[in-house]
Amino acid sequence: MRLALALLGLAFLGADMAQAQDPRTTSVHQAALAFLALTDRDDGMASWQLAGKQFQNAITDVKWTEALHGVRVPLGPVAERGLLSSKFTTNFTGAAAEGDYALLLFRTSFGNRTDARETVTLEREPDGTWRVIGYFIR
């Protein structure tokens, strides 16, 4: 039984290492976490500035700051966040046009809500940088 658990643990570790070796996955994950760190601090202005052009064109910095504050503060501080899935695609429902997109789903536990899902959508912009273009909490 212990051997089976150890092998299962190694299998999960190997899967994480394989995912981490894909430079796209690492870059996307880092960009999403940088954005989320700002939202965790309720820093709407900084998170808006870090976001992609599609995001900035869809909402003003003032409206984003107000919306973020209204949604995130009642949830309380982040207790735990883990990546559930990541998907790369060239198109998805709601996309403005074909492009290079990543959709990340996180399971997040907040102080006042223990089982939330955060979806972070990123686009690789013309300069090659992955930037957040969508953020939703369910």
DRENPA-3360 file (N, C-alpha, C; in nm, 2 decimals, always signed):
BEGIN
1 = MRLALALL = +0.08/-0.12/+0.00/+0.00/+0.00/+0.00/+0.09/+0.13/+0.00 ~ +0.19/+0.13/+0.09/+0.28/+0.24/+0.09/+0.35/+0.26/-0.04 ~ +0.39/+0.15/-0.11/+0.46/+0.16/-0.24/+0.36/+0.22/-0.34 ~ +0.24/+0.18/-0.34/+0.14/+0.23/-0.43/+0.12/+0.38/-0.41 ~ +0.11/+0.43/-0.28/+0.10/+0.57/-0.25/+0.22/+0.65/-0.30 ~ +0.34/+0.59/-0.28/+0.47/+0.65/-0.32/+0.47/+0.67/-0.47 ~ +0.43/+0.56/-0.54/+0.43/+0.57/-0.68/+0.33/+0.67/-0.74 ~ +0.22/+0.67/-0.67/+0.11/+0.77/-0.71/+0.17/+0.91/-0.69;
9 = GLAFLGAD = +0.24/+0.93/-0.58/+0.30/+1.06/-0.55/+0.40/+1.10/-0.66 ~ +0.48/+1.00/-0.70/+0.58/+1.03/-0.80/+0.52/+1.06/-0.93 ~ +0.41/+0.99/-0.96/+0.33/+1.02/-1.09/+0.28/+1.16/-1.09 ~ +0.23/+1.21/-0.98/+0.18/+1.35/-0.98/+0.30/+1.44/-0.99 ~ +0.41/+1.41/-0.92/+0.53/+1.50/-0.93/+0.58/+1.50/-1.07 ~ +0.58/+1.39/-1.14/+0.63/+1.39/-1.28/+0.54/+1.47/-1.37 ~ +0.41/+1.46/-1.34/+0.31/+1.54/-1.43/+0.34/+1.69/-1.41 ~ +0.36/+1.73/-1.28/+0.39/+1.87/-1.25/+0.52/+1.91/-1.32;
17 = MAQAQDPR = +0.62/+1.83/-1.31/+0.75/+1.86/-1.37/+0.73/+1.88/-1.53 ~ +0.66/+1.79/-1.59/+0.64/+1.79/-1.73/+0.57/+1.92/-1.77 ~ +0.47/+1.96/-1.70/+0.40/+2.08/-1.73/+0.49/+2.20/-1.71 ~ +0.57/+2.20/-1.60/+0.66/+2.31/-1.57/+0.76/+2.33/-1.68 ~ +0.80/+2.22/-1.75/+0.90/+2.23/-1.85/+0.85/+2.30/-1.98 ~ +0.73/+2.31/-2.00/+0.67/+2.38/-2.12/+0.69/+2.53/-2.09 ~ +0.77/+2.60/-2.17/+0.79/+2.75/-2.14/+0.66/+2.83/-2.15 ~ +0.57/+2.79/-2.23/+0.45/+2.86/-2.25/+0.37/+2.85/-2.12;
25 = TTSVHQAA = +0.36/+2.73/-2.06/+0.29/+2.71/-1.94/+0.35/+2.79/-1.82 ~ +0.48/+2.79/-1.81/+0.54/+2.86/-1.71/+0.52/+3.01/-1.72 ~ +0.53/+3.07/-1.84/+0.51/+3.21/-1.87/+0.37/+3.25/-1.84 ~ +0.27/+3.17/-1.88/+0.13/+3.20/-1.86/+0.10/+3.19/-1.71 ~ +0.14/+3.09/-1.64/+0.12/+3.08/-1.50/+0.18/+3.20/-1.42 ~ +0.30/+3.24/-1.45/+0.36/+3.35/-1.39/+0.28/+3.48/-1.41 ~ +0.24/+3.50/-1.53/+0.16/+3.62/-1.57/+0.03/+3.62/-1.49 ~ -0.04/+3.51/-1.48/-0.16/+3.50/-1.41/-0.14/+3.53/-1.26;
33 = LAFLALTD = -0.04/+3.47/-1.20/-0.01/+3.49/-1.06/+0.03/+3.63/-1.03 ~ +0.10/+3.69/-1.12/+0.13/+3.84/-1.10/+0.01/+3.92/-1.09 ~ -0.08/+3.90/-1.19/-0.21/+3.97/-1.19/-0.29/+3.94/-1.06 ~ -0.30/+3.81/-1.02/-0.38/+3.77/-0.91/-0.32/+3.83/-0.78 ~ -0.19/+3.84/-0.77/-0.13/+3.90/-0.65/-0.17/+4.04/-0.63 ~ -0.19/+4.12/-0.74/-0.24/+4.25/-0.73/-0.39/+4.26/-0.70 ~ -0.47/+4.17/-0.75/-0.61/+4.16/-0.71/-0.62/+4.12/-0.57 ~ -0.53/+4.03/-0.52/-0.54/+3.99/-0.38/-0.51/+4.11/-0.28;
41 = RDDGMASW = -0.44/+4.21/-0.33/-0.41/+4.33/-0.25/-0.51/+4.44/-0.27 ~ -0.61/+4.41/-0.36/-0.72/+4.50/-0.39/-0.66/+4.62/-0.46 ~ -0.55/+4.60/-0.54/-0.49/+4.70/-0.62/-0.54/+4.71/-0.76 ~ -0.66/+4.76/-0.77/-0.72/+4.77/-0.90/-0.64/+4.84/-1.01 ~ -0.58/+4.95/-0.97/-0.51/+5.03/-1.07/-0.39/+4.96/-1.12 ~ -0.31/+4.89/-1.04/-0.20/+4.82/-1.08/-0.23/+4.70/-1.16 ~ -0.34/+4.63/-1.12/-0.38/+4.51/-1.20/-0.44/+4.55/-1.34 ~ -0.50/+4.66/-1.34/-0.55/+4.71/-1.47/-0.43/+4.75/-1.56;
49 = QLAGKQFQ = -0.33/+4.81/-1.51/-0.21/+4.85/-1.58/-0.14/+4.73/-1.63 ~ -0.14/+4.62/-1.56/-0.07/+4.50/-1.60/-0.15/+4.42/-1.70 ~ -0.28/+4.44/-1.71/-0.37/+4.36/-1.80/-0.34/+4.40/-1.94 ~ -0.39/+4.31/-2.03/-0.38/+4.33/-2.18/-0.47/+4.44/-2.23 ~ -0.44/+4.47/-2.36/-0.51/+4.58/-2.43/-0.66/+4.55/-2.44 ~ -0.70/+4.42/-2.46/-0.84/+4.39/-2.47/-0.91/+4.42/-2.34 ~ -0.85/+4.39/-2.23/-0.90/+4.42/-2.09/-0.92/+4.57/-2.07 ~ -0.81/+4.64/-2.10/-0.81/+4.78/-2.08/-0.91/+4.86/-2.17;
57 = NAITDVKW = -0.93/+4.80/-2.29/-1.03/+4.86/-2.38/-1.17/+4.83/-2.34 ~ -1.19/+4.72/-2.27/-1.33/+4.68/-2.23/-1.38/+4.75/-2.10 ~ -1.28/+4.80/-2.02/-1.32/+4.86/-1.89/-1.22/+4.97/-1.85 ~ -1.27/+5.08/-1.80/-1.17/+5.18/-1.76/-1.10/+5.14/-1.63 ~ -0.99/+5.21/-1.60/-0.92/+5.18/-1.48/-1.01/+5.21/-1.35 ~ -1.08/+5.31/-1.36/-1.17/+5.35/-1.24/-1.28/+5.25/-1.22 ~ -1.35/+5.21/-1.33/-1.45/+5.11/-1.32/-1.40/+4.97/-1.27 ~ -1.29/+4.93/-1.33/-1.23/+4.81/-1.29/-1.19/+4.81/-1.14;
65 = TEALHGVR = -1.13/+4.92/-1.09/-1.10/+4.93/-0.95/-1.22/+4.92/-0.86 ~ -1.33/+4.98/-0.90/-1.45/+4.98/-0.82/-1.51/+4.84/-0.83 ~ -1.51/+4.77/-0.94/-1.57/+4.64/-0.96/-1.49/+4.54/-0.88 ~ -1.36/+4.55/-0.89/-1.27/+4.46/-0.81/-1.29/+4.47/-0.66 ~ -1.29/+4.59/-0.62/-1.31/+4.62/-0.47/-1.45/+4.56/-0.43 ~ -1.55/+4.58/-0.51/-1.68/+4.53/-0.47/-1.69/+4.38/-0.46 ~ -1.62/+4.31/-0.54/-1.62/+4.17/-0.55/-1.52/+4.10/-0.45 ~ -1.40/+4.15/-0.45/-1.30/+4.08/-0.38/-1.30/+4.10/-0.23;
73 = VPLGPVAE = -1.32/+4.23/-0.18/-1.31/+4.26/-0.04/-1.41/+4.17/+0.04 ~ -1.54/+4.15/+0.00/-1.62/+4.07/+0.08/-1.58/+3.92/+0.09 ~ -1.50/+3.88/-0.01/-1.45/+3.74/+0.00/-1.35/+3.71/+0.11 ~ -1.28/+3.82/+0.15/-1.17/+3.81/+0.25/-1.04/+3.77/+0.18 ~ -0.94/+3.75/+0.26/-0.80/+3.72/+0.21/-0.80/+3.58/+0.15 ~ -0.70/+3.56/+0.06/-0.68/+3.43/+0.00/-0.61/+3.34/+0.10 ~ -0.67/+3.23/+0.13/-0.61/+3.13/+0.22/-0.53/+3.03/+0.14 ~ -0.58/+2.99/+0.02/-0.51/+2.89/-0.06/-0.56/+2.91/-0.21;
81 = RGLLSSKF = -0.47/+2.88/-0.30/-0.50/+2.89/-0.44/-0.42/+2.78/-0.51 ~ -0.49/+2.70/-0.60/-0.42/+2.60/-0.67/-0.47/+2.59/-0.81 ~ -0.39/+2.57/-0.91/-0.42/+2.56/-1.05/-0.49/+2.43/-1.07 ~ -0.61/+2.43/-1.12/-0.69/+2.31/-1.16/-0.66/+2.27/-1.30 ~ -0.65/+2.37/-1.39/-0.63/+2.33/-1.53/-0.58/+2.45/-1.61 ~ -0.51/+2.42/-1.72/-0.47/+2.53/-1.81/-0.49/+2.47/-1.95 ~ -0.54/+2.56/-2.04/-0.57/+2.52/-2.18/-0.52/+2.63/-2.27 ~ -0.45/+2.59/-2.38/-0.41/+2.68/-2.48/-0.50/+2.67/-2.60;
89 = TTNFTGAA = -0.54/+2.78/-2.66/-0.63/+2.77/-2.78/-0.61/+2.89/-2.86 ~ -0.66/+2.89/-2.99/-0.65/+3.00/-3.08/-0.79/+3.08/-3.08 ~ -0.89/+3.02/-3.02/-1.02/+3.08/-3.02/-1.10/+3.02/-2.91 ~ -1.20/+3.10/-2.86/-1.29/+3.06/-2.76/-1.41/+3.15/-2.76 ~ -1.52/+3.10/-2.71/-1.64/+3.18/-2.70/-1.62/+3.31/-2.63 ~ -1.65/+3.42/-2.70/-1.63/+3.55/-2.64/-1.49/+3.62/-2.69 ~ -1.41/+3.54/-2.76/-1.28/+3.60/-2.80/-1.31/+3.70/-2.91 ~ -1.24/+3.81/-2.91/-1.25/+3.92/-3.01/-1.21/+3.87/-3.15;
97 = AEGDYALL = -1.11/+3.79/-3.16/-1.06/+3.74/-3.28/-0.97/+3.62/-3.25 ~ -0.93/+3.55/-3.36/-0.83/+3.44/-3.34/-0.70/+3.50/-3.28 ~ -0.64/+3.42/-3.20/-0.52/+3.47/-3.14/-0.45/+3.35/-3.06 ~ -0.36/+3.39/-2.98/-0.29/+3.29/-2.89/-0.34/+3.31/-2.75 ~ -0.43/+3.22/-2.70/-0.49/+3.24/-2.57/-0.46/+3.13/-2.48 ~ -0.47/+3.16/-2.35/-0.46/+3.06/-2.25/-0.57/+3.08/-2.15 ~ -0.63/+2.97/-2.11/-0.74/+2.98/-2.01/-0.70/+2.90/-1.89 ~ -0.69/+2.96/-1.77/-0.64/+2.90/-1.65/-0.76/+2.90/-1.55;
105 = LFRTSFGN = -0.78/+2.78/-1.48/-0.88/+2.77/-1.38/-0.81/+2.74/-1.25 ~ -0.84/+2.82/-1.15/-0.78/+2.80/-1.02/-0.90/+2.77/-0.92 ~ -0.87/+2.68/-0.82/-0.96/+2.66/-0.71/-0.90/+2.74/-0.60 ~ -0.98/+2.83/-0.55/-0.93/+2.93/-0.45/-1.02/+2.93/-0.32 ~ -0.95/+2.93/-0.21/-1.02/+2.94/-0.08/-0.99/+3.08/-0.03 ~ -1.10/+3.15/-0.01/-1.09/+3.29/+0.05/-1.13/+3.28/+0.20 ~ -1.10/+3.38/+0.28/-1.14/+3.38/+0.42/-1.29/+3.36/+0.44 ~ -1.37/+3.42/+0.35/-1.51/+3.42/+0.37/-1.58/+3.33/+0.27;
113 = RTDARETV = -1.51/+3.26/+0.18/-1.56/+3.16/+0.09/-1.46/+3.06/+0.06 ~ -1.49/+2.94/+0.10/-1.39/+2.83/+0.09/-1.37/+2.76/-0.04 ~ -1.47/+2.77/-0.13/-1.46/+2.69/-0.25/-1.50/+2.78/-0.37 ~ -1.41/+2.86/-0.42/-1.44/+2.95/-0.53/-1.35/+2.90/-0.65 ~ -1.40/+2.94/-0.77/-1.32/+2.91/-0.89/-1.29/+3.04/-0.96 ~ -1.16/+3.06/-0.98/-1.12/+3.18/-1.05/-1.07/+3.14/-1.19 ~ -1.13/+3.21/-1.29/-1.09/+3.18/-1.43/-1.01/+3.30/-1.48 ~ -0.89/+3.28/-1.53/-0.80/+3.39/-1.58/-0.77/+3.35/-1.72;
121 = TLEREPDG = -0.81/+3.45/-1.81/-0.79/+3.43/-1.95/-0.67/+3.53/-1.99 ~ -0.58/+3.47/-2.07/-0.46/+3.55/-2.11/-0.45/+3.55/-2.26 ~ -0.39/+3.65/-2.31/-0.36/+3.65/-2.46/-0.21/+3.69/-2.47 ~ -0.15/+3.62/-2.57/-0.01/+3.66/-2.60/-0.02/+3.78/-2.70 ~ +0.03/+3.89/-2.65/+0.02/+4.01/-2.73/+0.13/+4.02/-2.83 ~ +0.13/+4.11/-2.93/+0.23/+4.12/-3.03/+0.37/+4.12/-2.99 ~ +0.40/+4.18/-2.87/+0.53/+4.18/-2.82/+0.58/+4.05/-2.76 ~ +0.49/+3.95/-2.76/+0.52/+3.82/-2.71/+0.49/+3.79/-2.56;
129 = TWRVIGYF = +0.44/+3.90/-2.49/+0.41/+3.89/-2.35/+0.27/+3.84/-2.33 ~ +0.25/+3.75/-2.24/+0.12/+3.70/-2.20/+0.06/+3.80/-2.10 ~ -0.06/+3.85/-2.13/-0.13/+3.95/-2.04/-0.28/+3.90/-2.02 ~ -0.33/+3.93/-1.90/-0.46/+3.89/-1.87/-0.56/+3.98/-1.94 ~ -0.66/+3.91/-2.00/-0.77/+3.98/-2.07/-0.91/+3.95/-2.01 ~ -0.91/+3.86/-1.91/-1.04/+3.83/-1.85/-1.01/+3.77/-1.71 ~ -1.10/+3.80/-1.62/-1.09/+3.75/-1.48/-1.23/+3.73/-1.43 ~ -1.27/+3.61/-1.38/-1.40/+3.58/-1.33/-1.39/+3.50/-1.21;
137 = IR = -1.48/+3.52/-1.11/-1.48/+3.44/-0.99/-1.62/+3.38/-0.99 ~ -1.63/+3.25/-0.96/-1.75/+3.18/-0.95/-1.75/+3.10/-0.81;
% end
